[in-house]
């Protein structure tokens, strides 16, 4: 088994592995056309029965910045081929990624486990739960009574999403900041698999099912939440609306449940206990 940084010759295999693991061809196309880079792709290689090199596992290390810490890497879309799971391959690949991250001068690597079982698994690898959200579930009618419904959409705000997010979060220690490429990727992602709303106050990324609207990230000027909420209500009438908010958000203060959403492993800096906002993860 060889652990290494990928090259473009393995891109077709990586795309097939994504599709088989996550079951979404459109999402694979979006990622590989907009975010993929071989130098940030870490793979486990071995020979198949015919003697050809086969990608057995992969993870993508997206660059990010952790406030108060420095440059970090976000492990995204980590997966192992079905027939090679439960053999410790991903553990070894993460160890390789850790060592490469140290060589690159990254301060930490971070990730969002897909379920509670994986929080336990990554905990054994040295990751600690570090990032949290406050999840607030409210009925459409009770929100309507408070905020009304009026469309304040301002498409000109699109170009301000990156700077607005950084201004609102840049003084929140350990919170993750993303570059403009990530913001554009998120916009394209939600445009294709959900929606996003922009007003003069800020923005919100949205997904939904039959009865529930999920506000996956909502960033706006502190005193203008009502404008954004009213716009969301004017566009989507769902029985329930679930807001995923930073724990420090003043919106719906005192309501909701605190839930974990992210783990961190220190690379070239010691990580101590903390609680911060991850955000923008396309989970």
C-alpha positions as CSV (number, residue, x, y, z in Angstrom):
1,X,0.0,0.0,0.0
2,X,1.3,3.4,-1.0
3,X,0.1,6.7,0.5
4,X,0.8,9.7,-1.6
5,X,-0.3,13.0,-3.1
6,X,-2.5,12.4,-6.2
7,X,-1.9,13.3,-9.8
8,X,-4.3,14.0,-12.6
9,X,-3.9,10.5,-14.0
10,X,-6.0,9.2,-11.1
11,X,-8.8,11.8,-11.6
12,X,-11.1,9.4,-13.5
13,X,-10.8,6.9,-10.6
14,X,-11.4,9.6,-8.1
15,X,-14.6,10.7,-9.8
16,X,-15.9,7.1,-9.9
17,X,-15.0,6.6,-6.3
18,X,-16.9,9.8,-5.4
19,X,-20.0,8.6,-7.3
20,X,-20.0,5.2,-5.7
21,X,-19.4,6.5,-2.2
22,X,-21.8,9.5,-2.3
23,X,-24.2,8.6,-5.1
24,X,-24.4,12.0,-6.7
25,X,-22.9,12.4,-10.2
26,X,-23.8,16.1,-10.4
27,X,-22.1,16.8,-7.1
28,X,-19.0,15.1,-8.3
29,X,-18.9,17.1,-11.5
30,X,-19.4,20.3,-9.5
31,X,-16.5,19.5,-7.2
32,X,-14.1,18.4,-9.8
33,X,-14.8,21.3,-12.1
34,X,-14.5,23.9,-9.4
35,X,-12.5,22.8,-6.3
36,X,-10.4,19.8,-7.2
37,X,-6.6,20.1,-7.2
38,X,-4.2,17.2,-7.4
39,X,-1.8,18.7,-4.9
40,X,-4.5,18.8,-2.2
41,X,-5.7,15.3,-2.9
42,X,-4.3,12.5,-0.7
43,X,-4.7,8.9,-1.8
44,X,-4.0,5.3,-0.9
45,X,-2.8,3.2,-3.8
46,X,-2.3,-0.5,-4.3
47,X,-2.2,-2.9,-7.2
48,X,-5.4,-4.5,-8.4
49,X,-5.6,-8.2,-9.7
50,X,-4.4,-7.1,-13.1
51,X,-1.4,-5.3,-11.6
52,X,-2.8,-1.8,-12.3
53,X,-2.6,1.0,-9.7
54,X,-5.9,1.3,-7.9
55,X,-7.1,4.1,-5.7
56,X,-8.3,2.4,-2.5
57,X,-9.0,5.6,-0.4
58,X,-9.0,9.3,-0.9
59,X,-9.5,12.6,1.0
60,X,-9.4,16.2,-0.2
61,X,-7.6,18.7,2.0
62,X,-9.3,22.1,1.3
63,X,-7.4,25.2,2.6
64,X,-9.0,27.3,5.3
65,X,-8.0,29.8,8.0
66,X,-8.8,29.3,11.7
67,X,-9.1,32.6,13.5
68,X,-6.4,33.0,16.1
69,X,-4.6,29.9,14.9
70,X,-3.6,30.4,11.2
71,X,-3.7,28.3,8.0
72,X,-5.4,25.0,8.3
73,X,-6.7,22.2,6.2
74,X,-10.3,20.9,6.0
75,X,-10.7,17.2,5.2
76,X,-13.5,16.9,2.8
77,X,-15.2,13.9,1.1
78,X,-13.0,11.2,2.7
79,X,-13.9,7.7,1.6
80,X,-12.6,4.2,1.1
81,X,-13.6,1.8,-1.6
82,X,-16.4,-0.4,-0.3
83,X,-14.5,-3.7,-0.6
84,X,-11.4,-2.3,1.3
85,X,-13.2,-0.7,4.3
86,X,-12.5,-1.7,7.9
87,X,-8.9,-2.4,7.1
88,X,-7.3,0.7,8.7
89,X,-6.6,2.3,5.4
90,X,-8.3,5.6,6.2
91,X,-6.5,5.8,9.5
92,X,-3.1,5.5,7.7
93,X,-4.1,8.0,5.1
94,X,-5.1,10.5,7.7
95,X,-1.7,10.0,9.4
96,X,0.0,10.6,6.1
97,X,-2.0,13.7,5.6
98,X,-1.1,14.9,9.1
99,X,2.6,14.5,8.3
100,X,2.2,16.3,5.0
101,X,0.3,19.1,6.6
102,X,3.1,19.5,9.1
103,X,5.6,19.8,6.2
104,X,3.3,22.5,4.6
105,X,3.3,24.5,7.8
106,X,-0.4,24.1,8.5
107,X,-1.5,24.7,12.1
108,X,-4.3,22.1,12.3
109,X,-6.5,19.8,10.2
110,X,-10.3,19.8,10.7
111,X,-13.3,17.8,9.5
112,X,-17.0,17.2,10.0
113,X,-17.8,13.5,10.7
114,X,-20.9,12.3,8.8
115,X,-22.5,10.7,12.0
116,X,-22.0,10.2,15.7
117,X,-20.2,6.9,15.2
118,X,-17.5,8.6,13.2
119,X,-17.0,11.2,15.9
120,X,-15.9,8.3,18.1
121,X,-13.7,6.9,15.3
122,X,-11.9,10.2,14.6
123,X,-11.5,10.7,18.3
124,X,-9.3,7.6,18.3
125,X,-7.2,9.3,15.7
126,X,-6.5,12.3,17.9
127,X,-9.2,14.6,16.7
128,X,-11.2,16.5,19.4
129,X,-14.7,17.9,19.0
130,X,-14.2,21.6,18.5
131,X,-17.0,23.3,16.6
132,X,-20.6,23.7,17.5
133,X,-23.9,25.1,16.2
134,X,-27.1,26.1,17.8
135,X,-30.0,24.4,16.0
136,X,-33.3,26.2,16.3
137,X,-36.5,24.6,14.9
138,X,-39.6,26.9,14.6
139,X,-42.9,26.7,12.8
140,X,-43.6,28.9,9.7
141,X,-46.7,30.5,11.3
142,X,-45.0,31.5,14.5
143,X,-42.1,33.1,12.5
144,X,-44.6,34.8,10.2
145,X,-46.4,36.4,13.2
146,X,-43.1,38.0,14.3
147,X,-41.3,38.8,11.0
148,X,-44.0,38.9,8.3
149,X,-43.1,38.0,4.8
150,X,-41.6,40.5,2.4
151,X,-39.0,39.9,-0.3
152,X,-36.0,42.1,0.3
153,X,-33.8,40.2,-2.2
154,X,-30.8,42.2,-3.4
155,X,-28.8,40.3,-6.0
156,X,-26.1,42.9,-5.9
157,X,-25.1,41.5,-2.5
158,X,-23.7,38.4,-4.2
159,X,-20.3,40.1,-4.6
160,X,-20.3,41.0,-0.9
161,X,-20.9,37.6,0.6
162,X,-17.2,36.8,1.1
163,X,-16.3,40.1,2.8
164,X,-19.5,40.1,4.9
165,X,-18.8,36.7,6.3
166,X,-15.3,37.6,7.2
167,X,-16.3,40.8,8.9
168,X,-18.9,39.0,11.0
169,X,-16.6,36.2,12.0
170,X,-13.1,37.5,12.0
171,X,-13.0,38.2,15.7
172,X,-14.4,34.8,16.8
173,X,-11.5,32.7,17.8
174,X,-11.1,29.3,16.3
175,X,-13.9,30.0,13.8
176,X,-13.1,28.9,10.2
177,X,-12.8,31.5,7.4
178,X,-12.9,30.4,3.8
179,X,-11.5,32.0,0.7
180,X,-13.6,33.4,-2.1
181,X,-13.3,30.2,-4.1
182,X,-15.1,28.3,-1.3
183,X,-17.9,31.0,-1.3
184,X,-18.4,30.6,-5.0
185,X,-18.4,26.9,-4.7
186,X,-21.0,27.0,-2.0
187,X,-23.1,29.4,-4.1
188,X,-23.0,27.0,-7.0
189,X,-23.6,24.0,-4.8
190,X,-26.8,25.5,-3.2
191,X,-28.0,26.9,-6.5
192,X,-27.9,23.3,-7.9
193,X,-28.9,21.4,-4.8
194,X,-31.0,23.9,-2.8
195,X,-31.0,27.7,-3.0
196,X,-29.5,30.8,-1.4
197,X,-31.0,34.1,-0.5
198,X,-29.2,37.5,-0.5
199,X,-30.5,40.8,0.9
200,X,-28.8,44.0,1.9
201,X,-28.5,42.5,5.4
202,X,-26.7,39.2,4.5
203,X,-27.2,35.8,3.0
204,X,-28.6,32.3,3.8
205,X,-27.9,28.9,2.3
206,X,-31.0,26.7,2.1
207,X,-32.1,23.1,1.5
208,X,-35.4,21.4,2.1
209,X,-37.6,18.3,2.1
210,X,-41.4,18.0,1.9
211,X,-42.2,19.7,5.2
212,X,-39.0,21.4,6.4
213,X,-36.7,24.2,5.3
214,X,-33.1,23.9,6.5
215,X,-31.2,27.1,6.8
216,X,-27.7,25.7,6.6
217,X,-25.8,28.9,7.1
218,X,-27.1,32.4,7.8
219,X,-24.7,35.4,8.1
220,X,-25.9,38.9,8.3
221,X,-25.4,42.2,10.1
222,X,-26.3,41.8,13.7
223,X,-29.2,44.2,13.8
224,X,-30.8,43.1,10.5
225,X,-31.8,39.5,11.0
226,X,-35.4,40.4,10.5
227,X,-34.9,41.4,6.9
228,X,-33.3,38.1,6.0
229,X,-35.9,36.0,7.9
230,X,-38.8,37.9,6.3
231,X,-37.3,37.3,2.8
232,X,-36.9,33.6,3.5
233,X,-40.5,33.4,4.6
234,X,-41.7,35.2,1.4
235,X,-39.9,32.6,-0.7
236,X,-40.5,29.3,1.1
237,X,-43.6,28.3,2.9
238,X,-42.6,25.1,4.8
239,X,-44.3,23.9,7.9
240,X,-41.1,23.9,9.9
241,X,-37.9,25.9,9.5
242,X,-34.6,24.7,11.1
243,X,-31.9,27.3,11.5
244,X,-28.3,26.2,12.0
245,X,-26.7,29.2,13.7
246,X,-23.4,30.0,15.3
247,X,-23.7,29.6,19.1
248,X,-22.9,33.3,19.5
249,X,-25.7,34.5,17.1
250,X,-28.2,36.8,18.8
251,X,-31.0,35.5,16.6
252,X,-33.6,33.5,18.6
253,X,-31.4,33.9,21.8
254,X,-32.1,31.3,24.4
255,X,-33.7,28.9,22.0
256,X,-32.5,25.7,20.3
257,X,-30.1,22.9,21.1
258,X,-26.3,23.0,21.0
259,X,-24.9,20.4,18.6
260,X,-21.4,19.4,17.6
261,X,-20.4,20.1,14.0
262,X,-16.7,19.6,13.6
263,X,-13.5,18.2,15.0
264,X,-9.9,19.4,14.9
265,X,-6.4,17.9,15.3
266,X,-3.5,20.2,16.1
267,X,-0.6,19.9,13.6
268,X,2.0,22.5,14.4
269,X,0.2,24.1,17.3
270,X,-1.3,22.8,20.5
271,X,-5.0,22.8,20.5
272,X,-6.8,23.3,23.8
273,X,-10.5,23.0,24.6
274,X,-12.6,25.5,22.8
275,X,-16.0,26.0,21.1
276,X,-16.3,27.8,17.8
277,X,-18.2,28.0,14.6
278,X,-17.3,25.9,11.5
279,X,-19.9,26.9,8.9
280,X,-20.1,26.6,5.2
281,X,-19.4,22.8,5.3
282,X,-21.4,21.1,2.5
283,X,-22.5,18.2,4.6
